[in-house]
Amino acid sequence: MPRLTVNGQAIEVPAGTNLIEAARVAGVEVPHYCYHPGLSIAGQCRLCMVDIEKAPRPTIACNTVAADGMVVSTETDRVRETRKSIMEFHLINHPLDCPVCDQAGECWLQIYYMKHGLYDPRMTDEKVHKPKAVPLGPHVILDAERCILCSRCVRFCDEITGTGELGIFERGDLSEIGLFPGKELDNKYSGNVVDICPVGALTDRDFRFQVRVWYLETATSVCPGCARGCNLEVHVNRRRPHHAEGRRVARLKPRFNADVNRWWICDAGRYGFGFVDANDRLLVPTRREGETTSEATWDEAIAAVAGALRRLSPDEVGVIASPRMSNEDLAALRRLLDICGVQRIAAGVPVRAPGDQDDILIRADKNPNSLGAELVGLNGDARAVLGAARSRRLKCLWIFEHDLLASAWPAAEVLEALNAVEMVIFTGTNANRTSERAHWVLPAAAWVERDGTYTNFEGRVQRFRQAVEPLGQALAAWDMLGRILAALGEAPAATRAEHWFRRLAATVPAFAGLSYQSLGDTGRMVARGVSASS
């Protein structure tokens, strides 16, 4: 491993490390545009100049490998002057439209100009004008005048997705990013080019002109879109509720996790949060008697559900849980079912898209917690539960999350099952055709409205954190289940998701030794080869 000195600090780095990454080890930021650790080296922007002892001139750090005995300086007068000149070069034709640019507030042109530029403009000629507001695909729009030709987006489409939609066309100051003829930027990861664009050239059509980034607040989370469990940042708009059409969740951004998704996220996960603030959110508990539906209090709803569980024999109750529920929700449900002796349990309807899987991130299993449900022991056959309902062996059917009438099962069979039981209970976030036929509807908080964990397909348990308050009177599933347990005479309901995770770690061998503190921001693996228990 090479040993070198960066700004007087001795460090040791793995062989093959370039000077940008070596400087990071020393706590030094080397400014750059074209370099990205997940892409090949281009060496185009020339901003990452550093001085190397005995070298005749400044050297680019991105394409220089750390060597034993190397002495590197990133803040010499010569380096500072070089950076200032390169910044001036990048901004020669750049439009001064920061006030109307969506990238304002997180633009590396702005940031580096304030750190390394601060020159008096000398450009007197008319700037070169290029196409503006050009849609490249369903999610990305291009302003070619703002582009500094770092080529990150081109390399992403060539090297990560392998789709090759983008290129650099023309020469000199007429060069610009564009689509190859007959192409559209519509690959399943297209939104990532917006993330890696260091300036305002590529912007998100969904987020464009919705809310200024400095009004947003951030929470760390996990994508619920498939079994991969990509790490996310949830960007929330609380300060300007009249912006972004009243949406509280403004956008999702990928969060680096070397063991899960690295720097990327698919478009399905990125734009799959619309249900959180949709008009069909369930806001209050409701009861249906005949054709009449009325609002109820949580006390009334809890009493009704607890009364049914107390009155009916265990064989008369069926539960279709969901692998979209968190580990904490599943632990609470498992406890409730054990207390009541219910055996007709299923993990829910498999949501799989066999053709929608790739070698990058996307999984065919569109549930975030299928493995968690299996480890907790909620992996029964939903078809058997529905069959018991159709044959009138059940008097109560409790459904979590699923719209059974929109599943792959024949609608006639589902309707027959729903009509055959005396009490249908639905717990979920949004109204659907199944909830419309339920006698009791219990509104659940969305994943961004609560704390919890998912277990991805590899067995990595990862935390997601509350970003916004639940809409209306919606409760986390673990909370409402805990209240039902309390109504049945159990200990007082847990007040935090962490309480249920502690119980999970104490009762399910696969989770033994895990805690919220040990999970951190990147998660930990469950014990391998351990069967479910509770």
Secondary structure, 3 states (H helix, E strand, C coil): CCEEEECCEEEECCCCCEHHHHHHHCCCCCCCCCCCCCCCCCCCCCCCEEEECCCCCCEECCCCECCCCCEEECCCHHHHHHHHHHHHHHCCCCCCCHHHCCCCCCCHHHHHHHHHHCCCCCCCCCCCCCCCCEECCCCEEECHHHCCCCCHHHHHHHHCCCCCCEEEECCHHHCEEEECCCCCCCCCCCCHHHHHCCCCCEEECCCCCCCCHHHEEEEEEECCCCCCCCEEEEEEECCCCCCHHHCCEEEEEECCECCCCECCCCHHHHCCCHHHHCCCECCCCEEEECCEEEECCHHHHHHHHHHHHHHCCHHHEEEECCCCCCHHHHHHHHHHHHHHCCCEEECCCCCECCCCCCCCCCCCECCCCHHHHHHHCCCCCHHHHHHHHHCCCCCEEEEECCCHHHCCCCHHHHHHHHHHCCEEEEEECECCCCHHHCCEEEEECCHHHCCEEEECCCCEEEEECCCCCCCCCCECHHHHHHHHHHHCCCCCCCCCHHHHHHHHHHHCHHHCCCCHHHHCCCCEECCCCCCCCC
